[in-house]
Amino acid sequence: MIGTRMKGLDVGKIMADFPILNRVVNGKPLAYLDNSATSQKPLQVMEAISHYYAHSNSNIHRGVHQLSAESTAAYEEAHSKAAAFIGASSMEEIVFTKNTTESINLLAYGLGSRLGKGDEIVVTQMEHHSNLVPWQQAAKRAGATLKFIEIDQKGELKMESIEGSITKKTRVVSVVHASNALGTVNDIRMIGEVAHENGSVFIVDGAQSVPHMPVDVKAIGCDFLAFSGHKMLGPTGTGVLFGRRDMLEETEPFIFGGDMIREVSFGESRWNALPWKFEAGTPNISGGIGLGAAIDYLQGIGMEKIEEQEKSLTSYAFKQLETIKGLKIYGPPPEKRIGVISFNISGVHAHDVAEILNGEGIAIRGGHHCAMPLMHLLGVAGSARASFYLYNTREEVDRLAAALEKVKKIFSV
Ligand SMILES: Cc1ncc(COP(=O)(O)O)c(C=O)c1O
């Protein structure tokens, strides 16, 4: 397939693993450019899930029978795969959740005892609502103050604001690694150092970084890392919270019930070992196993190669989109971002852009991208957003650019 073979990555071969990419939408081949919302799933993930249901379906950590032992082993192995994927020390440091949102809520509740009146929590102005609203609520519960690291005109964090916001009063710093609305990749290693120098816990929202680049929890120096399995080829309803062992041991569970206990009397309970202390009730067993298969798939290709392919595609898309008069791209240049391009066409609502593109078989998102305060800061109600993954091609970018010219024609702008 012309144009799908990029440096070291055979995109044509990859596309063959994703049956949904053969769909025709409104008479046109589907170009799926809404990967920030959720990714598509390869056959290997679907097969892992159906194999589990066809062969081993059973509850985990409960039965001594063969099927239960197999399910338990497969589910635990998926934790080990996730640990290896992000450089965690062991599977005890990996809690399966249903998404990044749940991972961050777990922390906003579980770290509550660290927060008191007059304490400070620091996030940035470019957070997704899921790394903002839980901290607004935690601050309210504790009588703490929520502070924001500011962004500059280019959509990057201001250095002086990082140093100014994080102080000895800061108990929690929770920062997005890569912005879903601007594409900006933040220097989280440096922010983590400032957080730790001030005695704060450091949390990273990796929802948009972990699926697209190599992320190593020791290299970035975080205490916690939250991400979503469904954005990295895994099934919906899967997410991960990494926590350094000592930090997870200090963190209170957030949901209580079966499997998260070691011992229960009528009056008291003691918690189970890590990570099960945080996985109350029957978990999403098939989802976890599917996520393990997604990790195998990504590792089989290599995260460095995926990052390189997406960078090259993003630079190409920038060049194509920059030639369109009246189109404004938000955020930093391609070399400082992930494969997310947020834009507006002057005089056209982002929803109209998304709708016309849908008519061309192109799936993008139009709206506030769950970052309303950031949109207000940019002075817009929303934007159109194209977001790429390993199976996207230059032809799809060309179709995007042509469809945007069509939008302009329809609106005479
Ligand atoms: C940066 C960022 N954080 C958090 C989330 C929330 O992810 P989920 O909906 O899987 O909880 C998203 C989702 O788009 C995101 O882009």
The ligand as an ORCA input file, in Angstrom:
! r2SCAN-3c Opt
* xyz 0 1
  C      -5.282     13.481     29.296
  C      -6.465     12.644     29.676
  N      -6.661     12.337     30.956
  C      -7.688     11.570     31.337
  C      -8.598     11.079     30.435
  C      -9.730     10.248     30.910
  O      -9.644      8.968     30.395
  P     -10.839      7.929     30.642
  O     -12.035      8.498     29.946
  O     -10.355      6.675     30.026
  O     -11.031      7.850     32.095
  C      -8.450     11.397     29.089
  C      -9.423     10.931     28.099
  O      -9.513     11.399     27.005
  C      -7.357     12.192     28.698
  O      -7.152     12.513     27.427
*
